[in-house]
Amino acid sequence: MKGLFKPKPRTPIDIVRQTRDLLIFFDRSTETRDSKRDEKQMVELCKNIRELKSILYGSSDSEPVSEACAQLTQEFFKEDTLRLLIKCIPKLNLEARKDATQVVANLQRQPVQSKLIASDYLEKNMDLMDVLIAGYENTDMALHYGAMLRECIRHQIVAKYVLNSPHMKKFFDYIQLPNFDIAADAAATFKELMTRHKSTVAEFLSKNYEWFFADYNSKLLESSNYITRRLAVKLLGDMLLDRSNSGVMTRYVSSRENLRILMNLLRESSKSIQIEAFHVFKLFAANQNKPPDIISIFVANKSKMLRLLDEFKIDKEDAQFEADKAQVMEEIAALEA
Amino acid sequence: MKTSMASNIVERVQYPLDSSSYKIIDEIGAGNSAVVYKAICIPINSIPVAIKSIDLDRSRPDLDDVRREAKTLSLLSHPNILKAHCSFTVDRRLWVVMPFMAGGSLQSIISHSFQNGLTEQSIAVILKDTLNALSYLHGQGHLHRDIKSGNILVDSNGLVKLADFGVSASIYESNNSVGACSSYSSSSSNSSSSLMFTDFAGTPYWMAPEVIHSHNGYSFKADIWSFGITALELAHGRPPLSHLPPSKSMMLNITKRFRFSDFDKYIYKGHSGGSNKFSKAFKDMVASCLNQDPAKRPSAEKLLKHSFFKNCKGPEFLVKNVLNGLPSVEKRYKEIKVTMGADSNGNDDDGDDDENSVVNVKQRRISGWNFNEDGLKLEPVFPKDPCREDHDVVKQVRFEEENAIQVEEDVASSGTVIDANLNASDEVDIDDVSGVVKNREATLATLSVLKGSLEQELGQVKFLMSLIGGNGEENHVAESEEKTVKEISKLRMELETERKKNLQLELQLENIKLHLISSTANSPTS
């Protein structure tokens, strides 16, 4: 008999609509007025967000249904639900914030008729990226907004917007925030921005070469923070060794100042930094069109460099590394003033 | 009665993010790359805290693991989970500031005062709280992957907290290097849930394909197994099998039938006690966790409803019966240090010593138990090992560990542990064909990954070649080209060797299959 009184199951569309209504309610209510009614509505909202999550991800006993996911996604982006959700996240409790983050992350990858409509939505609402990026300045929001941001920049068009926005400069500071978890999250986002969409990155780097590498060198590679230097030198290697950035690489390894910085990193006492620095340093040596001032640095420091490299051993055997090292030493030894 | 939940979060105390605000009192634990201190936080009324100081320069090739752990810790919120107040770097070390748990870990408590195990009533309190934590964790999509008494801590009020998320994983954490897009949205044919463990990009070399494709219940059930072993650890004072010599046959015997009643016969042989002192409910609860079939193990949530946890006592019971009269964590740690030597396994608050090096792991903390190598034999959990869900494979790799280490060093340059798998399957008996099949898949996966990486390397070499060649003079080009050609042929040979090994394995497998078919064909008639 129980079945008789069972409410009709809500469709994904119903849930999105109800979520949106509740979000609008909380968006309008200026401050949490702590009334009983508000609290009840909040419980309802959190419940809805959780339901959205279980439709998208499935649960322990049900696989997500692609049809339901598509309906949900379509309804979600039909109106400004994403904006409302992002705005209201600070008002949610921790569990609902995490659920909302996962919902937003998942929606970025949901195809509707084999199109990622999230990308279309974001294209028209790029200012949301500004909100998400500013999240790094808010300890409570940083990890939620950061995770959403990383999902959004999977869309090339969004990554392009962020790369060319004034926010790009802020990442150099976010990476060094005192809260390790937040700084590490910002670093992960930065790395994603600088490596994911090859052509966009290459275009960005060649257009913004001057300020970008000036900041990169002074703020990151020469940072007083160990972890910043280590992440920065690793990422630098990844960027320069990427085929699509070969023009940028050629330019980078022709600069005397860059060589000086890399030589200093090569002399660090940290093995991890040394190894990563070597992978960039070798490019300076391998460059067959070394400018005269680079050659003169190599020549002036020849014996010191050769000694350093000779003593430079890594813990586990690495034939590739040894071969690289031998080649670099050969290059340096052959240089004459 | 309560303000809205959101305000709870905002109101939390912000711990200072500089080392000068803390004063270190004592060392209370140490591992390979981490030390745990008792300290006080001066600006916050000198409140006691535990600081885990992780050396970031050692062994961690990728800081992503550290980032994930920090993130996990900051986003989890449950009374039975030890969370971090904050974390920040101090030169090359990461300081994770956590609440100070005055009772220390249960491993330390047991080894100090309850060497023959705790009473069932105490065990029930501890396990119930641990299950609460696990149930929350699994609900959040996280696997702990290192459940053991050394990671269960008690504070002075008898409150139990699960700690150490160094090797935990989340099914929601997406990995950029993998096109994980589809694994979330599209349904794969043979799994019954999409909550798959897709965290696969980090170190996929020895991850078995069935782990990647396993559905949610499967992967979470690995924690339940470890939970069952932990129950035994608390009951007997040490994990099962800790007295046995490494013996393969014994190993296989026991793992086939792993029931509570067997423990006295095999697992705790030679030690007094006997299963009589434990209730039927307890034995039944443990047995359900240790089912060989992960699907048949209950979930954490379901376990909580088990009759063993009915009428469970509260934290004050632990204060009275376990913590009372116990020396401080600091004192106990010092004693261990003295008796076992400074660098042995006294990590009661658990230093983060789950490193990549198998050699290290072997000597320090092979598995969850901090015991000597005899103790590890049963333990299905390899720190860092992403395929711990699959006990068959793990076990086989395990008892060939000695060889694996040897060989691994030889192939260190390619950075894989492929030979661990190869070796393991070399040794498999005919009666364990299913294991071989799994192992073969694992090996194949490993090989294809290796092949991929070799090809990638080849591409890089070619690229460098064209780059250098493009700008260089004639003879330089010839020279570097020659080198590159050599490099390529070397890589090819490596690849060839791996292919041969693979072929051998496949042949072996065919043989075993034939053998099996003929023996099964014979048996009904005879």
Interface residues (C-beta under 8 A of the other chain):
Chain A: T32 D34 D38 E39 M42 L56 Y57 G58 S59 S60 D61 S62 E63 P64 V65 S66 C69 P90 K91 L92 N93 L94 E95 K98 Q102 A105 N106 R109 Q110 P111 T139 D140 L143 R150 E151 P178 N179 F180 D181 A184 D185 A187 A188 E192 R196 N225 Y226 I227 R230 L231 L241 R243 S246 S270 K271 S272 A286 N287 Q288 N289 K316 E317 D318 A319 Q320 A323 Q327
Chain B: T3 S4 M5 A6 S7 N8 I9 V10 Q14 L17 D18 L56 D57 L63 D64 V66 R67 A70 K71 L73 S74 L75 S77 C86 S87 F88 T89 D91 R92 L94 Q140 Y172 S174 N176 A180 C181 Y184 S185 S186 S187 S191 S192 S193 S194 L195 N216 G217 S299 E409 A412 S413 E457 Q460 F463 L464 L467 I468 N471 G472 E473 H476 S480 K483 E487 K490
